[in-house]
Amino acid sequence: MPDTQLSTRSRNLPRQWLIGLLLFAALIILLWWFWPSKPDSAQMGGGRFGDMGPVPVRVATVNQGDFPVELKALGTVTAYNTVNIRSRVDGELVKLLFKDGQQVKAGDLLAVIDPRAYEIALQQAQGALQERQAQLRNAELDLKRYRGLYDEDSIAKQTLDTQEALVNQYRGGLKSLQADVATARLNLDFTQVRAPISGRLGIRQADVGNLLSSGDALPLVVITQTLPIAVMFTLPEAELPAVVQQLRGGETLTVEAWDRSEKLKLAEGELESVDNLIDTATGTIKLKARFANAEELLFPNQFVNVRLRVKTLQDVTLMPSAALQFGATGTFAYVVDADDKVQLTPISIGASDGVVTVVEQGLKPGDRLVQEGTDRLRSGNKVEVISDKPAATETEPTTAERKRAPRAE
């Protein structure tokens, strides 16, 4: 039995070696087939036998125009004035003369508190005032008589002095009662709740029939001034010199407010003020912009994306940011010549908004740049331009597209 197993094993050994040699030969053939003969051929997508033809690309054209340099930040919409409307007297709320969210003007009547108790208090104060006025007139007449009698030496000086003191007492009491009348009239006026400022009302916190007090924690309603409105935002201290330089030169800096997705421009205003100190904890400084908010798209406490336009570069060379390439030697672009061959061209760039980049050196208006398909290119490669029109459209973005891009560096 052992002899049989040994003979079987000896017969299987050459077969295993043969299978191993065949697999090894197949691996060598595959490596030889797919191993590139030149770096360019691998990049061009060819195999061992070289070039597969021109590389399909999309191109964009270099243009010349104006470029707005903008700084981006997150901002919070802030009302110029916010007033909590509370009752200044105690009483029952008998009328509500506004709707939630209504726009009101300063002095508009908003609510009425039951005035009857305050009308009665005013009448009592007026009655006491009239009584004191009558007493004062009678005392003044007596004083006049006493002076005549004293001149005739008919009464003592003490009697005249006593009457003069009584008149002064009535005059002092008269002023106090006049103040009581004014207080009662003022309280009566407070039963009519009026808007102290112009603005938009919030949602009311009380209904008709509720008892209101001057000490209530919740206001009857809140008014916020939304026309105009302000936006507070911060900028890094490194960007402050460019802003201050423009302000000291008397320039008015434009500020735009965009929604969170940066697809809708909500309002356009101007920079109003810069804070007088830098926050040492964050290294930023606060700025305040003023917006007319005519369309009322800005609401207090709303978060917005702010674009502060520092300056506008005139007649500069512009290229699409998608065509910008980065390498070990710096920035470059693939320029397509008249023979549809690409040349690697080093360039110097300036400000960018993520869609368009300012070219300082290396390109001129009219140059065609490879925008898509750059990963398979080498300098001198032949290319096939798939479509110039879509790429050309991308090189001339609208103002809105530029403003949706990241902040200019």
KEKE-330526 format. One record per residue (C-alpha): residue in three letters; z, x, y. Coordinates in steps of 0.1 Angstrom, whole numbers, plus 5000, padded with zeros to 4 digits. Layout:
<pts>
ALAZXY/...
</pts>
This chain:
<pts>
MET500050005000/PRO500750275026/ASP497450445017/THR495650115025/GLN497250085060/LEU496550455068/SER492850415059/THR492550095081/ARG494250265110/SER491850565108/ARG488850325108/ASN490150145140/LEU490850465159/PRO487150555167/ARG486550195177/GLN489350205203/TRP488150525218/LEU484650385221/ILE485950075239/GLY487950295263/LEU485050515271/LEU482850215278/LEU485350065302/PHE485750405320/ALA481950435323/ALA481750085338/LEU484450175363/ILE482550485374/ILE479350295378/LEU481050025400/LEU482650295422/TRP479350475425/TRP477550145435/PHE479950035461/TRP480950375476/PRO479350395510/SER476950685517/LYS477650675555/PRO480350505576/ASP477750305595/SER476250155564/ALA479650015553/GLN480149875588/MET476649725587/GLY477449535555/GLY474949735533/GLY475649885499/ARG474550205484/PHE470950155494/GLY471550135531/ASP470849905560/MET470649525556/GLY469049465590/PRO470149385626/VAL473749265631/PRO473948915645/VAL475948895677/ARG476548675707/VAL476348825741/ALA477548755777/THR476348875810/VAL478249075836/ASN478448885869/GLN479548945905/GLY481848715924/ASP485248645938/PHE488448685917/PRO491748515926/VAL494748735917/GLU497548495906/LEU501048535893/LYS502348295867/ALA505848165863/LEU507847865850/GLY509247635877/THR511447335881/VAL510647045905/THR513446985929/ALA513846695953/TYR514346795990/ASN517146535992/THR519046335966/VAL521446055976/ASN523845865954/ILE524145515969/ARG527645385966/SER529545095981/ARG531745196011/VAL533744876009/ASP535244675980/GLY533744345971/GLU531444135949/LEU527744235947/VAL525843915958/LYS522344035964/LEU520044315950/LEU516944355972/PHE515044635954/LYS513344705921/ASP513845005899/GLY511545285908/GLN510645135941/GLN509645355971/VAL511845276001/LYS512145396037/ALA515245496056/GLY517045186068/ASP515744946042/LEU518244686030/LEU519044745993/ALA521944525985/VAL524544286000/ILE528244275992/ASP530143955998/PRO530843976036/ARG533243676040/ALA536543866038/TYR535244126063/GLU534043846087/ILE537543706087/ALA539044046093/LEU536744096123/GLN537743756137/GLN541443846134/ALA540944176151/GLN538944006179/GLY541743746184/ALA544444006186/LEU542244196211/GLN541843886233/GLU545543816233/ARG546344176244/GLN543744156271/ALA545343846285/GLN548744016284/LEU547344316302/ARG545844106330/ASN549043916335/ALA551044246336/GLU548544396361/LEU548944086384/ASP552744126382/LEU552544496390/LYS550444416420/ARG553144166433/TYR555944416426/ARG554244676446/GLY554044436476/LEU557644346472/TYR558644706469/ASP556844786501/GLU558844516518/ASP561944666502/SER562544336484/ILE562944486449/ALA564444806434/LYS562245096424/GLN563445066389/THR561844716386/LEU558444856398/ASP558645146373/THR559444916344/GLN556444696352/GLU554144996355/ALA555345116321/LEU554644766306/VAL551044776320/ASN550445116304/GLN551844996272/TYR549444706271/ARG546544936279/GLY547445166250/GLY547744866227/LEU544444736240/LYS542645056229/SER544245036195/LEU543144676190/GLN539644766202/ALA539545026174/ASP540644766150/VAL537744546160/ALA535344836157/THR536744916122/ALA536344556111/ARG532844536125/LEU531944866107/ASN533344736074/LEU531244426079/ASP528144636084/PHE528944826052/THR528544506032/GLN524844556038/VAL523844866017/ARG520945036033/ALA518845336023/PRO519945656042/ILE516645846035/SER513145766025/GLY512445825988/ARG512045675954/LEU514845465938/GLY516045525903/ILE517445265878/ARG520245055892/GLN523645085876/ALA525144745886/ASP524044385886/VAL524644085908/GLY528243955903/ASN529744295896/LEU532744405917/LEU532044725936/SER534444975950/SER534145285972/GLY535845485944/ASP533345395916/ALA532245685895/LEU528745555889/PRO526545505920/LEU524745175925/VAL521345365925/VAL520045715933/ILE517345795958/THR515346105956/GLN512946235982/THR509646295965/LEU507346315996/PRO507346606001/ILE508846775971/ALA509847135962/VAL509347355932/MET511747645924/PHE510547935903/THR511348305898/LEU509248625897/PRO510148965884/GLU511249205911/ALA508249435903/GLU505849155916/LEU507849095948/PRO506249365970/ALA502749215967/VAL504148875977/VAL506249006006/GLN503349216019/GLN501148906022/LEU503948696039/ARG504648966064/GLY500948976072/GLY501148606082/GLU499248486052/THR499848146037/LEU500048175999/THR498747895978/VAL500847765949/GLU499647535921/ALA501747335897/TRP500247275862/ASP501547075833/ARG503147235802/SER499847265784/GLU498247415815/LYS495347175812/LEU496146945841/LYS496747065877/LEU499446835890/ALA499646945927/GLU498747215951/GLY501047345978/GLU502247655996/LEU504947905993/GLU507747806017/SER510548066013/VAL511748365993/ASP515448415984/ASN517348686001/LEU518648865970/ILE517548965935/ASP519448845905/THR520849165890/ALA521349005856/THR517648905851/GLY515849135876/THR514148835892/ILE514048665926/LYS513848295934/LEU511048145954/LYS510547795968/ALA507147615972/ARG506547295991/PHE504147025978/ALA502946715997/ASN502846535963/ALA500546265976/GLU499646155941/GLU503346165931/LEU502646355899/LEU505746575904/PHE509146435895/PRO512546595902/ASN513846815873/GLN510346835858/PHE509247165843/VAL505847295854/ASN503747605851/VAL503447775885/ARG500447975897/LEU501048175929/ARG497848315944/VAL498548645960/LYS495048735971/THR491348705963/LEU489248995955/GLN485848965971/ASP482449045954/VAL483849225924/THR482149295890/LEU483349045864/MET483149055827/PRO484348815800/SER487648935786/ALA486448855750/ALA483949145753/LEU486649395762/GLN487349645734/PHE490249895730/GLY490050225714/ALA491850565711/THR490050685742/GLY490650375763/THR488850055771/PHE485150015764/ALA482449755758/TYR479249735737/VAL476249705761/VAL473049565747/ASP469949745761/ALA466349615764/ASP465549715728/ASP468449515715/LYS470449825706/VAL474149855715/GLN475650145734/LEU479450205734/THR480250225772/PRO483650335785/ILE484850115814/SER487750095838/ILE489249755843/GLY491449595870/ALA493049245872/SER492548995845/ASP493348625839/GLY492748625802/VAL489248475806/VAL487648705831/THR488449065838/VAL487549275869/VAL485549585861/GLU486149875884/GLN483750125868/GLY481250145839/LEU479349825842/LYS477049655867/PRO476049295872/GLY473349185848/ASP474549395818/ARG474649215785/LEU477849265765/VAL478549185729/GLN481148915728/GLU481148815691/GLY480449035661/THR481849365675/ASP483749435643/ARG480549545625/LEU479049755653/ARG478550115660/SER476850275689/GLY473050275684/ASN473049975660/LYS470249725662/VAL471449375669/GLU470149025668/VAL471148805697/ILE471948465683/SER472248275715/ASP472548395751/LYS473248055766/PRO476647975751/ALA477848325758/ALA476548315794/THR478447995799/GLU481648165787/THR481148445812/GLU481148205841/PRO484247995836/THR485247725859/THR488247765882/ALA490247545860/GLU489547765829/ARG490548075848/LYS493847915858/ARG494647825822/ALA494548195813/PRO497548425813/ARG498848595844/ALA496848865860/GLU498149215854/
</pts>
